[in-house]
Amino acid sequence: MNVEPLNLNVEPLNLNVEPLNLEVAPLNLNVEPFSLEVAPLSLKVAPLNLEFEPFSLEVAPLSLEVEPLSLEVAPLSLKF
């Protein structure tokens, strides 16, 4: 069994790390003040229209015309 020797030519680790920049922009606290001014509530309501058309109690007369009952039965077929 032929095994190649392990290559130990590894580059050294670069420890030259740039310093962390901790400069943060200042927070802008120039906020407009909250306005509590509310428009006044309008209580003007349109008058209620109470003009109704009169209710009609006229009902069409009931028709009592009845058609006679038909008792016609088809004849029974007893063909064998």
The first five atom37 places (N, CA, C, CB, O) and aatype in JSON, in Angstrom:
{
  "aatype": [12, 2, 19, 6, 14, 10, 2, 10, 2, 19, 6, 14, 10, 2, 10, 2, 19, 6, 14, 10, 2, 10, 6, 19, 0, 14, 10, 2, 10, 2, 19, 6, 14, 13, 15, 10, 6, 19, 0, 14, 10, 15, 10, 11, 19, 0, 14, 10, 2, 10, 6, 13, 6, 14, 13, 15, 10, 6, 19, 0, 14, 10, 15, 10, 6, 19, 6, 14, 10, 15, 10, 6, 19, 0, 14, 10, 15, 10, 11, 13],
  "atom_mask": [
    [1, 1, 1, 1, 1],
    [1, 1, 1, 1, 1],
    [1, 1, 1, 1, 1],
    [1, 1, 1, 1, 1],
    [1, 1, 1, 1, 1],
    [1, 1, 1, 1, 1],
    [1, 1, 1, 1, 1],
    [1, 1, 1, 1, 1],
    [1, 1, 1, 1, 1],
    [1, 1, 1, 1, 1],
    [1, 1, 1, 1, 1],
    [1, 1, 1, 1, 1],
    [1, 1, 1, 1, 1],
    [1, 1, 1, 1, 1],
    [1, 1, 1, 1, 1],
    [1, 1, 1, 1, 1],
    [1, 1, 1, 1, 1],
    [1, 1, 1, 1, 1],
    [1, 1, 1, 1, 1],
    [1, 1, 1, 1, 1],
    [1, 1, 1, 1, 1],
    [1, 1, 1, 1, 1],
    [1, 1, 1, 1, 1],
    [1, 1, 1, 1, 1],
    [1, 1, 1, 1, 1],
    [1, 1, 1, 1, 1],
    [1, 1, 1, 1, 1],
    [1, 1, 1, 1, 1],
    [1, 1, 1, 1, 1],
    [1, 1, 1, 1, 1],
    [1, 1, 1, 1, 1],
    [1, 1, 1, 1, 1],
    [1, 1, 1, 1, 1],
    [1, 1, 1, 1, 1],
    [1, 1, 1, 1, 1],
    [1, 1, 1, 1, 1],
    [1, 1, 1, 1, 1],
    [1, 1, 1, 1, 1],
    [1, 1, 1, 1, 1],
    [1, 1, 1, 1, 1],
    [1, 1, 1, 1, 1],
    [1, 1, 1, 1, 1],
    [1, 1, 1, 1, 1],
    [1, 1, 1, 1, 1],
    [1, 1, 1, 1, 1],
    [1, 1, 1, 1, 1],
    [1, 1, 1, 1, 1],
    [1, 1, 1, 1, 1],
    [1, 1, 1, 1, 1],
    [1, 1, 1, 1, 1],
    [1, 1, 1, 1, 1],
    [1, 1, 1, 1, 1],
    [1, 1, 1, 1, 1],
    [1, 1, 1, 1, 1],
    [1, 1, 1, 1, 1],
    [1, 1, 1, 1, 1],
    [1, 1, 1, 1, 1],
    [1, 1, 1, 1, 1],
    [1, 1, 1, 1, 1],
    [1, 1, 1, 1, 1],
    [1, 1, 1, 1, 1],
    [1, 1, 1, 1, 1],
    [1, 1, 1, 1, 1],
    [1, 1, 1, 1, 1],
    [1, 1, 1, 1, 1],
    [1, 1, 1, 1, 1],
    [1, 1, 1, 1, 1],
    [1, 1, 1, 1, 1],
    [1, 1, 1, 1, 1],
    [1, 1, 1, 1, 1],
    [1, 1, 1, 1, 1],
    [1, 1, 1, 1, 1],
    [1, 1, 1, 1, 1],
    [1, 1, 1, 1, 1],
    [1, 1, 1, 1, 1],
    [1, 1, 1, 1, 1],
    [1, 1, 1, 1, 1],
    [1, 1, 1, 1, 1],
    [1, 1, 1, 1, 1],
    [1, 1, 1, 1, 1]
  ],
  "atom_positions": [
    [[0.85, -1.16, 0.0], [0.0, 0.0, 0.0], [0.9, 1.23, 0.0], [-0.97, 0.0, 1.22], [1.74, 1.4, 0.88]],
    [[0.71, 2.08, -1.0], [1.52, 3.31, -1.11], [0.72, 4.48, -0.57], [1.95, 3.57, -2.59], [-0.34, 4.79, -1.11]],
    [[1.2, 5.12, 0.45], [0.53, 6.28, 1.05], [1.45, 7.45, 0.9], [0.16, 6.03, 2.56], [2.63, 7.38, 1.24]],
    [[0.9, 8.56, 0.39], [1.73, 9.77, 0.24], [1.93, 10.41, 1.6], [1.07, 10.8, -0.75], [1.03, 10.37, 2.45]],
    [[3.09, 10.98, 1.81], [3.33, 11.63, 3.11], [2.45, 12.88, 3.26], [4.81, 12.01, 3.26], [2.14, 13.54, 2.27]],
    [[2.06, 13.19, 4.47], [1.22, 14.35, 4.77], [2.0, 15.63, 4.51], [0.72, 14.3, 6.22], [3.14, 15.77, 4.95]],
    [[1.36, 16.58, 3.76], [2.01, 17.86, 3.45], [1.78, 18.8, 4.62], [1.46, 18.48, 2.12], [0.65, 19.2, 4.88]],
    [[2.83, 19.16, 5.33], [2.72, 20.04, 6.49], [3.17, 21.46, 6.17], [3.55, 19.49, 7.64], [3.44, 22.23, 7.09]],
    [[3.25, 21.82, 4.9], [3.6, 23.19, 4.51], [2.32, 24.04, 4.54], [4.27, 23.22, 3.09], [1.68, 24.27, 3.51]],
    [[1.99, 24.5, 5.72], [0.77, 25.3, 5.91], [1.19, 26.73, 6.15], [-0.09, 24.75, 7.11], [2.13, 27.0, 6.9]],
    [[0.46, 27.68, 5.49], [0.79, 29.09, 5.69], [0.4, 29.48, 7.1], [0.06, 30.0, 4.64], [-0.6, 29.0, 7.63]],
    [[1.17, 30.36, 7.71], [0.83, 30.78, 9.08], [-0.44, 31.63, 9.1], [2.0, 31.57, 9.71], [-0.75, 32.32, 8.13]],
    [[-1.13, 31.56, 10.18], [-2.37, 32.32, 10.33], [-2.04, 33.8, 10.43], [-3.16, 31.84, 11.56], [-1.15, 34.2, 11.17]],
    [[-2.82, 34.63, 9.66], [-2.61, 36.08, 9.68], [-3.42, 36.66, 10.84], [-3.02, 36.74, 8.31], [-4.65, 36.63, 10.83]],
    [[-2.72, 37.18, 11.82], [-3.4, 37.76, 12.98], [-3.48, 39.28, 12.89], [-2.68, 37.37, 14.26], [-3.8, 39.94, 13.88]],
    [[-3.2, 39.84, 11.73], [-3.32, 41.29, 11.54], [-4.79, 41.62, 11.24], [-2.37, 41.8, 10.38], [-5.2, 41.65, 10.08]],
    [[-5.56, 41.87, 12.29], [-6.99, 42.16, 12.15], [-7.19, 43.64, 12.35], [-7.84, 41.33, 13.15], [-6.63, 44.24, 13.27]],
    [[-8.01, 44.24, 11.47], [-8.29, 45.68, 11.61], [-9.13, 45.89, 12.86], [-9.02, 46.25, 10.34], [-9.99, 45.06, 13.17]],
    [[-8.9, 46.98, 13.57], [-9.69, 47.25, 14.78], [-11.16, 47.54, 14.42], [-9.09, 48.45, 15.57], [-11.45, 48.07, 13.35]],
    [[-12.03, 47.18, 15.31], [-13.46, 47.38, 15.1], [-13.79, 48.87, 15.23], [-14.29, 46.55, 16.11], [-13.35, 49.53, 16.17]],
    [[-14.58, 49.39, 14.26], [-14.96, 50.8, 14.27], [-16.21, 50.94, 15.14], [-15.22, 51.34, 12.82], [-17.29, 50.45, 14.79]],
    [[-16.06, 51.61, 16.27], [-17.18, 51.79, 17.19], [-17.8, 53.17, 17.08], [-16.73, 51.54, 18.61], [-18.57, 53.58, 17.96]],
    [[-17.48, 53.91, 16.01], [-18.07, 55.24, 15.84], [-19.49, 55.06, 15.3], [-17.2, 56.13, 14.87], [-19.7, 54.55, 14.2]],
    [[-20.45, 55.5, 16.09], [-21.86, 55.38, 15.73], [-22.42, 56.78, 15.57], [-22.65, 54.57, 16.79], [-22.15, 57.66, 16.38]],
    [[-23.22, 56.98, 14.52], [-23.83, 58.29, 14.3], [-24.76, 58.6, 15.47], [-24.61, 58.34, 12.94], [-25.46, 57.72, 15.95]],
    [[-24.77, 59.85, 15.92], [-25.64, 60.19, 17.06], [-27.12, 60.03, 16.68], [-25.37, 61.63, 17.55], [-27.5, 60.23, 15.53]],
    [[-27.92, 59.67, 17.66], [-29.35, 59.48, 17.44], [-30.02, 60.84, 17.29], [-29.99, 58.69, 18.61], [-29.77, 61.76, 18.07]],
    [[-30.87, 60.96, 16.24], [-31.57, 62.23, 16.01], [-32.82, 62.26, 16.88], [-31.94, 62.4, 14.5], [-33.76, 61.51, 16.66]],
    [[-32.81, 63.15, 17.87], [-33.94, 63.26, 18.78], [-34.81, 64.48, 18.47], [-33.46, 63.34, 20.21], [-35.62, 64.9, 19.3]],
    [[-34.65, 65.04, 17.27], [-35.48, 66.18, 16.87], [-36.82, 65.65, 16.36], [-34.76, 67.05, 15.76], [-37.04, 65.51, 15.15]],
    [[-37.69, 65.36, 17.29], [-39.0, 64.81, 16.95], [-40.03, 65.9, 17.15], [-39.34, 63.56, 17.81], [-40.0, 66.65, 18.13]],
    [[-40.97, 65.98, 16.17], [-42.02, 66.99, 16.31], [-42.92, 66.62, 17.48], [-42.86, 67.12, 14.99], [-43.22, 65.44, 17.69]],
    [[-43.36, 67.6, 18.25], [-44.22, 67.29, 19.4], [-45.56, 66.72, 18.94], [-44.44, 68.55, 20.27], [-46.06, 67.07, 17.88]],
    [[-46.12, 65.85, 19.76], [-47.41, 65.23, 19.45], [-48.51, 66.24, 19.69], [-47.64, 63.94, 20.3], [-48.54, 66.9, 20.73]],
    [[-49.43, 66.37, 18.72], [-50.51, 67.35, 18.85], [-51.75, 66.67, 19.4], [-50.81, 68.01, 17.48], [-52.21, 65.65, 18.88]],
    [[-52.28, 67.26, 20.47], [-53.51, 66.74, 21.05], [-54.73, 67.55, 20.63], [-53.4, 66.72, 22.57], [-55.81, 67.4, 21.21]],
    [[-54.56, 68.4, 19.62], [-55.68, 69.21, 19.15], [-56.61, 68.33, 18.31], [-55.19, 70.45, 18.32], [-56.2, 67.77, 17.29]],
    [[-57.86, 68.23, 18.77], [-58.85, 67.41, 18.07], [-59.95, 68.34, 17.58], [-59.42, 66.28, 18.99], [-60.38, 69.24, 18.3]],
    [[-60.39, 68.1, 16.34], [-61.47, 68.93, 15.8], [-62.72, 68.71, 16.64], [-61.74, 68.59, 14.29], [-63.0, 67.59, 17.06]],
    [[-63.48, 69.78, 16.89], [-64.7, 69.62, 17.71], [-65.72, 68.74, 17.0], [-65.32, 71.0, 18.03], [-65.81, 68.74, 15.77]],
    [[-66.47, 68.0, 17.78], [-67.48, 67.09, 17.25], [-68.71, 67.9, 16.86], [-67.84, 66.0, 18.28], [-69.21, 68.72, 17.63]],
    [[-69.2, 67.64, 15.64], [-70.39, 68.35, 15.17], [-71.62, 67.55, 15.57], [-70.34, 68.57, 13.63], [-71.75, 66.38, 15.22]],
    [[-72.52, 68.19, 16.3], [-73.74, 67.52, 16.73], [-74.93, 67.93, 15.87], [-74.02, 67.84, 18.2], [-76.08, 67.7, 16.25]],
    [[-74.66, 68.53, 14.72], [-75.76, 68.91, 13.83], [-76.24, 67.67, 13.1], [-75.31, 70.02, 12.81], [-75.48, 67.03, 12.37]],
    [[-77.51, 67.32, 13.31], [-78.1, 66.14, 12.69], [-79.26, 66.6, 11.82], [-78.58, 65.11, 13.76], [-80.05, 67.45, 12.21]],
    [[-79.33, 66.03, 10.62], [-80.44, 66.38, 9.72], [-81.75, 65.93, 10.36], [-80.25, 65.73, 8.31], [-81.79, 64.88, 10.99]],
    [[-82.83, 66.73, 10.2], [-84.11, 66.35, 10.81], [-84.65, 65.06, 10.17], [-85.14, 67.5, 10.66], [-84.45, 64.81, 8.98]],
    [[-85.33, 64.28, 10.98], [-85.89, 63.03, 10.52], [-87.13, 63.31, 9.7], [-86.21, 62.11, 11.7], [-87.99, 64.09, 10.1]],
    [[-87.23, 62.65, 8.53], [-88.39, 62.84, 7.66], [-89.49, 61.89, 8.12], [-88.03, 62.6, 6.16], [-89.37, 60.67, 7.97]],
    [[-90.56, 62.44, 8.66], [-91.65, 61.62, 9.17], [-92.86, 61.63, 8.23], [-92.07, 62.1, 10.55], [-93.95, 61.24, 8.64]],
    [[-92.67, 62.07, 7.0], [-93.78, 62.09, 6.03], [-93.83, 60.72, 5.34], [-93.6, 63.25, 4.99], [-93.04, 60.43, 4.44]],
    [[-94.79, 59.9, 5.77], [-94.96, 58.58, 5.18], [-96.22, 58.56, 4.34], [-95.01, 57.48, 6.28], [-97.18, 59.28, 4.62]],
    [[-96.2, 57.73, 3.3], [-97.43, 57.54, 2.55], [-98.36, 56.68, 3.4], [-97.16, 56.87, 1.14], [-97.91, 55.8, 4.12]],
    [[-99.68, 56.95, 3.32], [-100.61, 56.17, 4.15], [-100.57, 54.69, 3.77], [-102.05, 56.71, 4.02], [-100.39, 54.33, 2.6]],
    [[-100.73, 53.85, 4.78], [-100.7, 52.41, 4.56], [-102.04, 51.96, 3.98], [-100.4, 51.65, 5.89], [-103.1, 52.34, 4.48]],
    [[-101.98, 51.16, 2.93], [-103.22, 50.73, 2.26], [-103.62, 49.35, 2.78], [-103.03, 50.69, 0.72], [-102.81, 48.42, 2.81]],
    [[-104.89, 49.22, 3.2], [-105.4, 47.94, 3.66], [-106.26, 47.27, 2.59], [-106.2, 48.12, 4.95], [-106.96, 46.29, 2.87]],
    [[-106.21, 47.79, 1.38], [-107.0, 47.19, 0.31], [-106.35, 45.88, -0.12], [-107.13, 48.17, -0.9], [-105.19, 45.85, -0.54]],
    [[-107.12, 44.81, 0.0], [-106.62, 43.49, -0.36], [-107.49, 42.96, -1.49], [-106.63, 42.52, 0.87], [-108.71, 43.1, -1.46]],
    [[-106.86, 42.35, -2.49], [-107.63, 41.79, -3.6], [-108.52, 40.68, -3.06], [-106.69, 41.24, -4.73], [-108.1, 39.92, -2.19]],
    [[-109.75, 40.59, -3.57], [-110.67, 39.56, -3.06], [-110.14, 38.16, -3.38], [-112.08, 39.74, -3.65], [-109.51, 37.93, -4.41]],
    [[-110.42, 37.23, -2.47], [-109.97, 35.86, -2.63], [-110.89, 35.14, -3.6], [-109.93, 35.13, -1.26], [-112.12, 35.22, -3.5]],
    [[-110.29, 34.43, -4.55], [-111.09, 33.69, -5.52], [-111.38, 32.31, -4.97], [-110.36, 33.6, -6.89], [-110.48, 31.59, -4.55]],
    [[-112.7, 31.93, -4.98], [-113.09, 30.62, -4.47], [-113.45, 29.67, -5.6], [-114.27, 30.76, -3.51], [-114.09, 28.64, -5.37]],
    [[-113.04, 30.01, -6.81], [-113.33, 29.12, -7.93], [-112.39, 27.93, -7.86], [-113.17, 29.87, -9.3], [-111.17, 28.08, -7.82]],
    [[-112.98, 26.71, -7.86], [-112.2, 25.49, -7.75], [-112.49, 24.63, -8.98], [-112.52, 24.72, -6.44], [-113.65, 24.47, -9.37]],
    [[-111.45, 24.09, -9.59], [-111.67, 23.2, -10.72], [-112.08, 21.83, -10.2], [-110.38, 23.11, -11.61], [-111.6, 21.39, -9.15]],
    [[-112.96, 21.14, -10.93], [-113.39, 19.81, -10.46], [-112.23, 18.82, -10.5], [-114.55, 19.28, -11.32], [-111.36, 18.91, -11.37]],
    [[-112.23, 17.9, -9.57], [-111.18, 16.89, -9.47], [-111.41, 15.83, -10.53], [-111.15, 16.26, -8.06], [-112.52, 15.33, -10.7]],
    [[-110.34, 15.48, -11.24], [-110.44, 14.47, -12.29], [-110.06, 13.12, -11.7], [-109.54, 14.83, -13.51], [-108.99, 12.97, -11.12]],
    [[-110.97, 12.11, -11.88], [-110.7, 10.77, -11.38], [-110.44, 9.79, -12.52], [-111.87, 10.29, -10.52], [-110.63, 8.59, -12.36]],
    [[-110.02, 10.3, -13.64], [-109.74, 9.43, -14.79], [-108.49, 8.63, -14.5], [-109.56, 10.26, -16.09], [-107.44, 9.17, -14.13]],
    [[-108.62, 7.28, -14.67], [-107.49, 6.39, -14.42], [-107.23, 5.62, -15.71], [-107.77, 5.43, -13.22], [-108.17, 5.16, -16.36]],
    [[-105.96, 5.48, -16.07], [-105.64, 4.72, -17.27], [-106.0, 3.26, -17.02], [-104.13, 4.86, -17.64], [-105.79, 2.73, -15.93]],
    [[-106.55, 2.6, -18.07], [-106.94, 1.18, -17.88], [-105.72, 0.31, -17.63], [-107.72, 0.66, -19.12], [-104.64, 0.56, -18.18]],
    [[-105.89, -0.7, -16.81], [-104.82, -1.6, -16.45], [-104.64, -2.64, -17.55], [-105.11, -2.28, -15.09], [-105.61, -3.26, -18.0]],
    [[-103.4, -2.81, -17.97], [-103.15, -3.77, -19.04], [-102.7, -5.09, -18.43], [-102.08, -3.24, -20.05], [-101.73, -5.14, -17.68]],
    [[-103.45, -6.21, -18.77], [-103.12, -7.53, -18.23], [-102.7, -8.47, -19.35], [-104.33, -8.13, -17.45], [-103.1, -9.64, -19.36]],
    [[-101.91, -8.0, -20.29], [-101.44, -8.85, -21.39], [-100.31, -9.74, -20.89], [-100.97, -7.99, -22.59], [-99.36, -9.28, -20.25]],
    [[-100.45, -11.07, -21.21], [-99.41, -12.03, -20.84], [-98.69, -12.49, -22.05], [-100.0, -13.22, -20.1], [-97.77, -13.31, -21.95]]
  ]
}
